[in-house]
Amino acid sequence: MKNARHSTPDLSGATWRSSTHSGGNNECVEVADDIPGIVPVRDSKRPAGPVLGISPDAWGAFLDHLR
């Protein structure tokens, strides 16, 4: 089995947003919608911290489950 190569997307131009349900208290996750192929997710309290990259299909399924 071949090793899969993964590249780190450039998130320097990402536009981050949080849910309108968060209340603006910086205790939620943020997502960036403008990165092709992934949905980056980060902790709003640690904007310079790690980012989790989720496939658009998995993110959609997660949102459907929440609804």
N, CA, C and O atoms as a CHARMM CRD file, in Angstrom:
* protein
*
  268
    1    1 MET  N      0.84200  -1.17600   0.00000 PROA 1      0.00000
    2    1 MET  CA     0.00000   0.00000   0.00000 PROA 1      0.00000
    3    1 MET  C      0.88500   1.23600   0.00000 PROA 1      0.00000
    4    1 MET  O      1.82800   1.32900   0.78600 PROA 1      0.00000
    5    2 LYS  N      0.58700   2.17400  -0.87200 PROA 2      0.00000
    6    2 LYS  CA     1.37400   3.39400  -0.96100 PROA 2      0.00000
    7    2 LYS  C      1.01300   4.35600   0.16200 PROA 2      0.00000
    8    2 LYS  O     -0.12600   4.40500   0.62600 PROA 2      0.00000
    9    3 ASN  N      2.01600   5.11900   0.58300 PROA 3      0.00000
   10    3 ASN  CA     1.75900   6.16400   1.56900 PROA 3      0.00000
   11    3 ASN  C      1.04200   7.32700   0.89700 PROA 3      0.00000
   12    3 ASN  O      1.44000   7.77400  -0.17900 PROA 3      0.00000
   13    4 ALA  N     -0.00100   7.80600   1.52600 PROA 4      0.00000
   14    4 ALA  CA    -0.72200   8.96700   0.98800 PROA 4      0.00000
   15    4 ALA  C      0.04400  10.22400   1.36000 PROA 4      0.00000
   16    4 ALA  O      0.51700  10.36200   2.48800 PROA 4      0.00000
   17    5 ARG  N      0.16200  11.12200   0.42500 PROA 5      0.00000
   18    5 ARG  CA     0.80900  12.40300   0.70000 PROA 5      0.00000
   19    5 ARG  C     -0.26800  13.42700   0.96200 PROA 5      0.00000
   20    5 ARG  O     -1.22400  13.56600   0.19900 PROA 5      0.00000
   21    6 HSD  N     -0.09600  14.12900   2.03900 PROA 6      0.00000
   22    6 HSD  CA    -1.04000  15.18100   2.39400 PROA 6      0.00000
   23    6 HSD  C     -0.28000  16.49100   2.44600 PROA 6      0.00000
   24    6 HSD  O      0.81600  16.56400   3.00200 PROA 6      0.00000
   25    7 SER  N     -0.86200  17.51400   1.86900 PROA 7      0.00000
   26    7 SER  CA    -0.22800  18.82000   1.95400 PROA 7      0.00000
   27    7 SER  C     -1.02200  19.68900   2.91600 PROA 7      0.00000
   28    7 SER  O     -2.22600  19.51100   3.09600 PROA 7      0.00000
   29    8 THR  N     -0.33700  20.60800   3.51100 PROA 8      0.00000
   30    8 THR  CA    -0.98400  21.53700   4.42600 PROA 8      0.00000
   31    8 THR  C     -1.50600  22.71400   3.62300 PROA 8      0.00000
   32    8 THR  O     -0.73000  23.39600   2.95300 PROA 8      0.00000
   33    9 PRO  N     -2.81100  22.96500   3.67700 PROA 9      0.00000
   34    9 PRO  CA    -3.34800  24.08600   2.89800 PROA 9      0.00000
   35    9 PRO  C     -2.90700  25.42200   3.49100 PROA 9      0.00000
   36    9 PRO  O     -2.67500  25.53500   4.69400 PROA 9      0.00000
   37   10 ASP  N     -2.79700  26.41500   2.64000 PROA 10     0.00000
   38   10 ASP  CA    -2.45600  27.76400   3.08100 PROA 10     0.00000
   39   10 ASP  C     -3.71000  28.40500   3.66700 PROA 10     0.00000
   40   10 ASP  O     -4.66600  28.67800   2.94200 PROA 10     0.00000
   41   11 LEU  N     -3.70800  28.64400   4.96100 PROA 11     0.00000
   42   11 LEU  CA    -4.86000  29.22700   5.64400 PROA 11     0.00000
   43   11 LEU  C     -4.66800  30.70900   5.94300 PROA 11     0.00000
   44   11 LEU  O     -5.47500  31.31000   6.65300 PROA 11     0.00000
   45   12 SER  N     -3.60200  31.30200   5.40200 PROA 12     0.00000
   46   12 SER  CA    -3.30400  32.70100   5.71200 PROA 12     0.00000
   47   12 SER  C     -4.40000  33.64900   5.22800 PROA 12     0.00000
   48   12 SER  O     -4.59300  34.71200   5.81800 PROA 12     0.00000
   49   13 GLY  N     -5.10600  33.29400   4.18800 PROA 13     0.00000
   50   13 GLY  CA    -6.18100  34.15800   3.67400 PROA 13     0.00000
   51   13 GLY  C     -7.56700  33.68800   4.07200 PROA 13     0.00000
   52   13 GLY  O     -8.56600  34.18300   3.54900 PROA 13     0.00000
   53   14 ALA  N     -7.63900  32.73800   4.99100 PROA 14     0.00000
   54   14 ALA  CA    -8.94000  32.17200   5.39200 PROA 14     0.00000
   55   14 ALA  C     -9.79300  33.21800   6.10600 PROA 14     0.00000
   56   14 ALA  O     -9.29400  34.03400   6.88200 PROA 14     0.00000
   57   15 THR  N    -11.06700  33.16800   5.82600 PROA 15     0.00000
   58   15 THR  CA   -12.03500  34.00700   6.52600 PROA 15     0.00000
   59   15 THR  C    -12.75600  33.11900   7.52300 PROA 15     0.00000
   60   15 THR  O    -13.54400  32.25500   7.14000 PROA 15     0.00000
   61   16 TRP  N    -12.48800  33.33300   8.79700 PROA 16     0.00000
   62   16 TRP  CA   -13.03100  32.49400   9.85800 PROA 16     0.00000
   63   16 TRP  C    -14.35100  33.05800  10.34500 PROA 16     0.00000
   64   16 TRP  O    -14.54600  34.27300  10.38500 PROA 16     0.00000
   65   17 ARG  N    -15.25700  32.15800  10.71500 PROA 17     0.00000
   66   17 ARG  CA   -16.54700  32.57300  11.27500 PROA 17     0.00000
   67   17 ARG  C    -16.96200  31.58400  12.34200 PROA 17     0.00000
   68   17 ARG  O    -16.53300  30.43000  12.34600 PROA 17     0.00000
   69   18 SER  N    -17.80100  32.05400  13.24500 PROA 18     0.00000
   70   18 SER  CA   -18.36200  31.17400  14.26500 PROA 18     0.00000
   71   18 SER  C    -19.87500  31.18300  14.12100 PROA 18     0.00000
   72   18 SER  O    -20.43400  32.02500  13.41800 PROA 18     0.00000
   73   19 SER  N    -20.51300  30.27300  14.76700 PROA 19     0.00000
   74   19 SER  CA   -21.95700  30.14600  14.69800 PROA 19     0.00000
   75   19 SER  C    -22.64000  31.39100  15.26600 PROA 19     0.00000
   76   19 SER  O    -22.15300  32.00000  16.21800 PROA 19     0.00000
   77   20 THR  N    -23.75700  31.75200  14.67500 PROA 20     0.00000
   78   20 THR  CA   -24.55000  32.85600  15.21700 PROA 20     0.00000
   79   20 THR  C    -25.14000  32.47800  16.57000 PROA 20     0.00000
   80   20 THR  O    -25.59000  33.35000  17.31400 PROA 20     0.00000
   81   21 HSD  N    -25.14200  31.19700  16.89500 PROA 21     0.00000
   82   21 HSD  CA   -25.65900  30.72300  18.17600 PROA 21     0.00000
   83   21 HSD  C    -24.61100  30.79000  19.29100 PROA 21     0.00000
   84   21 HSD  O    -24.91700  30.49300  20.44600 PROA 21     0.00000
   85   22 SER  N    -23.38900  31.17500  18.95600 PROA 22     0.00000
   86   22 SER  CA   -22.31600  31.15700  19.94900 PROA 22     0.00000
   87   22 SER  C    -22.39500  32.31100  20.93800 PROA 22     0.00000
   88   22 SER  O    -21.82900  32.21600  22.02700 PROA 22     0.00000
   89   23 GLY  N    -23.06200  33.37100  20.60100 PROA 23     0.00000
   90   23 GLY  CA   -23.20500  34.49600  21.51500 PROA 23     0.00000
   91   23 GLY  C    -21.99300  35.40500  21.56400 PROA 23     0.00000
   92   23 GLY  O    -21.98400  36.36500  22.33400 PROA 23     0.00000
   93   24 GLY  N    -20.97100  35.13200  20.76900 PROA 24     0.00000
   94   24 GLY  CA   -19.80600  35.99500  20.70800 PROA 24     0.00000
   95   24 GLY  C    -18.91500  35.98200  21.93600 PROA 24     0.00000
   96   24 GLY  O    -18.18000  36.94200  22.16500 PROA 24     0.00000
   97   25 ASN  N    -18.96100  34.92000  22.73400 PROA 25     0.00000
   98   25 ASN  CA   -18.16800  34.87700  23.96100 PROA 25     0.00000
   99   25 ASN  C    -16.84000  34.12900  23.80600 PROA 25     0.00000
  100   25 ASN  O    -16.19000  33.80500  24.80000 PROA 25     0.00000
  101   26 ASN  N    -16.43900  33.85600  22.55800 PROA 26     0.00000
  102   26 ASN  CA   -15.16400  33.17600  22.27200 PROA 26     0.00000
  103   26 ASN  C    -15.05100  31.80500  22.90700 PROA 26     0.00000
  104   26 ASN  O    -13.95000  31.38900  23.26600 PROA 26     0.00000
  105   27 GLU  N    -16.13600  31.10300  23.05500 PROA 27     0.00000
  106   27 GLU  CA   -16.09300  29.74200  23.58300 PROA 27     0.00000
  107   27 GLU  C    -16.77700  28.78900  22.61000 PROA 27     0.00000
  108   27 GLU  O    -17.73000  28.09100  22.95600 PROA 27     0.00000
  109   28 CYS  N    -16.26800  28.78200  21.40000 PROA 28     0.00000
  110   28 CYS  CA   -16.86700  27.92900  20.38300 PROA 28     0.00000
  111   28 CYS  C    -15.79500  27.55000  19.36400 PROA 28     0.00000
  112   28 CYS  O    -14.61900  27.86800  19.53700 PROA 28     0.00000
  113   29 VAL  N    -16.20700  26.88000  18.32400 PROA 29     0.00000
  114   29 VAL  CA   -15.30700  26.58500  17.22100 PROA 29     0.00000
  115   29 VAL  C    -15.57000  27.57900  16.10500 PROA 29     0.00000
  116   29 VAL  O    -16.65200  28.15900  16.01100 PROA 29     0.00000
  117   30 GLU  N    -14.57100  27.76500  15.26800 PROA 30     0.00000
  118   30 GLU  CA   -14.69700  28.59900  14.08300 PROA 30     0.00000
  119   30 GLU  C    -14.40100  27.74200  12.87300 PROA 30     0.00000
  120   30 GLU  O    -13.61700  26.79600  12.95000 PROA 30     0.00000
  121   31 VAL  N    -15.02500  28.06700  11.75700 PROA 31     0.00000
  122   31 VAL  CA   -14.76600  27.37800  10.50000 PROA 31     0.00000
  123   31 VAL  C    -14.42600  28.40500   9.43100 PROA 31     0.00000
  124   31 VAL  O    -14.80900  29.57200   9.51800 PROA 31     0.00000
  125   32 ALA  N    -13.71000  27.94900   8.43500 PROA 32     0.00000
  126   32 ALA  CA   -13.40800  28.77400   7.26500 PROA 32     0.00000
  127   32 ALA  C    -14.05000  28.09700   6.06300 PROA 32     0.00000
  128   32 ALA  O    -13.80400  26.92000   5.80200 PROA 32     0.00000
  129   33 ASP  N    -14.86900  28.83900   5.33500 PROA 33     0.00000
  130   33 ASP  CA   -15.60100  28.26500   4.19600 PROA 33     0.00000
  131   33 ASP  C    -14.87300  28.39800   2.86700 PROA 33     0.00000
  132   33 ASP  O    -15.28100  27.78600   1.88000 PROA 33     0.00000
  133   34 ASP  N    -13.82200  29.17300   2.82300 PROA 34     0.00000
  134   34 ASP  CA   -13.23500  29.53900   1.53600 PROA 34     0.00000
  135   34 ASP  C    -11.96300  28.76900   1.17500 PROA 34     0.00000
  136   34 ASP  O    -11.14600  29.26200   0.39800 PROA 34     0.00000
  137   35 ILE  N    -11.78900  27.57600   1.72500 PROA 35     0.00000
  138   35 ILE  CA   -10.62400  26.74900   1.41800 PROA 35     0.00000
  139   35 ILE  C    -11.10500  25.53000   0.62200 PROA 35     0.00000
  140   35 ILE  O    -11.84300  24.70100   1.15500 PROA 35     0.00000
  141   36 PRO  N    -10.69800  25.41200  -0.63900 PROA 36     0.00000
  142   36 PRO  CA   -11.18300  24.31200  -1.48000 PROA 36     0.00000
  143   36 PRO  C    -10.78900  22.93300  -0.94100 PROA 36     0.00000
  144   36 PRO  O     -9.63600  22.70500  -0.57500 PROA 36     0.00000
  145   37 GLY  N    -11.74900  22.03300  -0.89900 PROA 37     0.00000
  146   37 GLY  CA   -11.49100  20.64200  -0.56600 PROA 37     0.00000
  147   37 GLY  C    -11.54200  20.27100   0.90300 PROA 37     0.00000
  148   37 GLY  O    -11.62400  19.08500   1.22300 PROA 37     0.00000
  149   38 ILE  N    -11.49700  21.23600   1.80800 PROA 38     0.00000
  150   38 ILE  CA   -11.58000  20.94100   3.24000 PROA 38     0.00000
  151   38 ILE  C    -12.38800  22.02300   3.94800 PROA 38     0.00000
  152   38 ILE  O    -12.58700  23.12100   3.42700 PROA 38     0.00000
  153   39 VAL  N    -12.84200  21.68600   5.13300 PROA 39     0.00000
  154   39 VAL  CA   -13.46300  22.66400   6.02900 PROA 39     0.00000
  155   39 VAL  C    -12.53800  22.75900   7.24400 PROA 39     0.00000
  156   39 VAL  O    -12.54600  21.87200   8.09800 PROA 39     0.00000
  157   40 PRO  N    -11.73900  23.83400   7.32700 PROA 40     0.00000
  158   40 PRO  CA   -10.86900  23.99400   8.48900 PROA 40     0.00000
  159   40 PRO  C    -11.67900  24.38100   9.72600 PROA 40     0.00000
  160   40 PRO  O    -12.57800  25.21800   9.64900 PROA 40     0.00000
  161   41 VAL  N    -11.35900  23.77500  10.85600 PROA 41     0.00000
  162   41 VAL  CA   -12.06100  24.04300  12.11400 PROA 41     0.00000
  163   41 VAL  C    -11.00800  24.32600  13.17800 PROA 41     0.00000
  164   41 VAL  O    -10.00400  23.61900  13.26900 PROA 41     0.00000
  165   42 ARG  N    -11.24000  25.36800  13.99000 PROA 42     0.00000
  166   42 ARG  CA   -10.30400  25.70600  15.05900 PROA 42     0.00000
  167   42 ARG  C    -11.05300  26.17700  16.29700 PROA 42     0.00000
  168   42 ARG  O    -12.23700  26.50800  16.23400 PROA 42     0.00000
  169   43 ASP  N    -10.35400  26.20200  17.41100 PROA 43     0.00000
  170   43 ASP  CA   -10.89000  26.68500  18.68200 PROA 43     0.00000
  171   43 ASP  C    -10.79700  28.20800  18.67700 PROA 43     0.00000
  172   43 ASP  O     -9.72200  28.76300  18.44900 PROA 43     0.00000
  173   44 SER  N    -11.91300  28.88400  18.92600 PROA 44     0.00000
  174   44 SER  CA   -11.91400  30.34200  18.89200 PROA 44     0.00000
  175   44 SER  C    -11.02400  30.95600  19.97000 PROA 44     0.00000
  176   44 SER  O    -10.57300  32.09200  19.82400 PROA 44     0.00000
  177   45 LYS  N    -10.76600  30.21900  21.04600 PROA 45     0.00000
  178   45 LYS  CA    -9.89900  30.72500  22.11600 PROA 45     0.00000
  179   45 LYS  C     -8.42300  30.63500  21.73400 PROA 45     0.00000
  180   45 LYS  O     -7.58100  31.29100  22.34700 PROA 45     0.00000
  181   46 ARG  N     -8.10900  29.81900  20.71800 PROA 46     0.00000
  182   46 ARG  CA    -6.71800  29.61600  20.29600 PROA 46     0.00000
  183   46 ARG  C     -6.59200  29.77000  18.78400 PROA 46     0.00000
  184   46 ARG  O     -6.29000  28.80200  18.08600 PROA 46     0.00000
  185   47 PRO  N     -6.82300  30.98100  18.27100 PROA 47     0.00000
  186   47 PRO  CA    -6.80800  31.15600  16.82000 PROA 47     0.00000
  187   47 PRO  C     -5.46700  30.82200  16.16100 PROA 47     0.00000
  188   47 PRO  O     -5.43200  30.50300  14.97300 PROA 47     0.00000
  189   48 ALA  N     -4.38000  30.88900  16.90300 PROA 48     0.00000
  190   48 ALA  CA    -3.07700  30.52500  16.34300 PROA 48     0.00000
  191   48 ALA  C     -2.74700  29.05600  16.61300 PROA 48     0.00000
  192   48 ALA  O     -1.67000  28.58300  16.24800 PROA 48     0.00000
  193   49 GLY  N     -3.66000  28.34400  17.24400 PROA 49     0.00000
  194   49 GLY  CA    -3.43900  26.94800  17.59200 PROA 49     0.00000
  195   49 GLY  C     -3.70000  26.01700  16.41800 PROA 49     0.00000
  196   49 GLY  O     -3.80400  26.46500  15.27600 PROA 49     0.00000
  197   50 PRO  N     -3.80400  24.73200  16.69500 PROA 50     0.00000
  198   50 PRO  CA    -3.99300  23.74700  15.63800 PROA 50     0.00000
  199   50 PRO  C     -5.34500  23.89000  14.94200 PROA 50     0.00000
  200   50 PRO  O     -6.31900  24.38200  15.51200 PROA 50     0.00000
  201   51 VAL  N     -5.36500  23.44400  13.70400 PROA 51     0.00000
  202   51 VAL  CA    -6.57600  23.46200  12.87600 PROA 51     0.00000
  203   51 VAL  C     -6.86800  22.04100  12.44200 PROA 51     0.00000
  204   51 VAL  O     -5.97000  21.31900  12.00700 PROA 51     0.00000
  205   52 LEU  N     -8.10400  21.64500  12.55900 PROA 52     0.00000
  206   52 LEU  CA    -8.54700  20.33000  12.11200 PROA 52     0.00000
  207   52 LEU  C     -9.16400  20.49400  10.73300 PROA 52     0.00000
  208   52 LEU  O    -10.07000  21.30900  10.55600 PROA 52     0.00000
  209   53 GLY  N     -8.69400  19.73900   9.76400 PROA 53     0.00000
  210   53 GLY  CA    -9.24600  19.77400   8.41100 PROA 53     0.00000
  211   53 GLY  C    -10.24000  18.64100   8.22300 PROA 53     0.00000
  212   53 GLY  O     -9.88300  17.47000   8.34500 PROA 53     0.00000
  213   54 ILE  N    -11.47400  18.98500   7.92800 PROA 54     0.00000
  214   54 ILE  CA   -12.54700  18.00000   7.78400 PROA 54     0.00000
  215   54 ILE  C    -13.03100  18.02000   6.33900 PROA 54     0.00000
  216   54 ILE  O    -13.13100  19.08600   5.73100 PROA 54     0.00000
  217   55 SER  N    -13.32900  16.85600   5.79300 PROA 55     0.00000
  218   55 SER  CA   -13.83800  16.81700   4.42300 PROA 55     0.00000
  219   55 SER  C    -15.20400  17.50400   4.37100 PROA 55     0.00000
  220   55 SER  O    -15.95800  17.45500   5.34200 PROA 55     0.00000
  221   56 PRO  N    -15.52100  18.13800   3.25300 PROA 56     0.00000
  222   56 PRO  CA   -16.83700  18.77600   3.13400 PROA 56     0.00000
  223   56 PRO  C    -17.99400  17.80300   3.35700 PROA 56     0.00000
  224   56 PRO  O    -19.01200  18.18200   3.93600 PROA 56     0.00000
  225   57 ASP  N    -17.85400  16.55600   2.90700 PROA 57     0.00000
  226   57 ASP  CA   -18.92200  15.56900   3.11700 PROA 57     0.00000
  227   57 ASP  C    -19.10300  15.24900   4.59800 PROA 57     0.00000
  228   57 ASP  O    -20.23000  15.16500   5.08600 PROA 57     0.00000
  229   58 ALA  N    -17.99000  15.07100   5.31300 PROA 58     0.00000
  230   58 ALA  CA   -18.07500  14.78700   6.74600 PROA 58     0.00000
  231   58 ALA  C    -18.64100  15.98300   7.50700 PROA 58     0.00000
  232   58 ALA  O    -19.42700  15.80600   8.43800 PROA 58     0.00000
  233   59 TRP  N    -18.25300  17.18700   7.12300 PROA 59     0.00000
  234   59 TRP  CA   -18.77800  18.39400   7.77400 PROA 59     0.00000
  235   59 TRP  C    -20.28200  18.50300   7.54400 PROA 59     0.00000
  236   59 TRP  O    -21.03200  18.82300   8.46600 PROA 59     0.00000
  237   60 GLY  N    -20.72200  18.24000   6.32100 PROA 60     0.00000
  238   60 GLY  CA   -22.15000  18.27800   6.01300 PROA 60     0.00000
  239   60 GLY  C    -22.92700  17.25600   6.82000 PROA 60     0.00000
  240   60 GLY  O    -24.01800  17.54500   7.31200 PROA 60     0.00000
  241   61 ALA  N    -22.36600  16.05500   6.95800 PROA 61     0.00000
  242   61 ALA  CA   -23.02900  15.02200   7.75600 PROA 61     0.00000
  243   61 ALA  C    -23.10200  15.43500   9.22500 PROA 61     0.00000
  244   61 ALA  O    -24.11000  15.19600   9.88900 PROA 61     0.00000
  245   62 PHE  N    -22.04200  16.05100   9.72900 PROA 62     0.00000
  246   62 PHE  CA   -22.02300  16.54200  11.10700 PROA 62     0.00000
  247   62 PHE  C    -23.12000  17.59100  11.31700 PROA 62     0.00000
  248   62 PHE  O    -23.85800  17.53100  12.30000 PROA 62     0.00000
  249   63 LEU  N    -23.22400  18.54200  10.39900 PROA 63     0.00000
  250   63 LEU  CA   -24.25100  19.57600  10.51300 PROA 63     0.00000
  251   63 LEU  C    -25.65200  18.98800  10.40900 PROA 63     0.00000
  252   63 LEU  O    -26.55600  19.40000  11.13600 PROA 63     0.00000
  253   64 ASP  N    -25.83400  18.03000   9.50800 PROA 64     0.00000
  254   64 ASP  CA   -27.14500  17.36200   9.39900 PROA 64     0.00000
  255   64 ASP  C    -27.51200  16.68300  10.70200 PROA 64     0.00000
  256   64 ASP  O    -28.66800  16.73200  11.12400 PROA 64     0.00000
  257   65 HSD  N    -26.54200  16.05100  11.34500 PROA 65     0.00000
  258   65 HSD  CA   -26.79000  15.37500  12.62000 PROA 65     0.00000
  259   65 HSD  C    -27.18600  16.37800  13.70600 PROA 65     0.00000
  260   65 HSD  O    -28.05300  16.09300  14.53200 PROA 65     0.00000
  261   66 LEU  N    -26.55400  17.54200  13.70000 PROA 66     0.00000
  262   66 LEU  CA   -26.88600  18.56900  14.68700 PROA 66     0.00000
  263   66 LEU  C    -28.30300  19.09900  14.52600 PROA 66     0.00000
  264   66 LEU  O    -28.97900  19.43000  15.50000 PROA 66     0.00000
  265   67 ARG  N    -28.72400  19.17000  13.29700 PROA 67     0.00000
  266   67 ARG  CA   -30.07800  19.68800  13.02000 PROA 67     0.00000
  267   67 ARG  C    -31.10100  18.70300  13.49200 PROA 67     0.00000
  268   67 ARG  O    -32.30000  18.94500  13.35400 PROA 67     0.00000
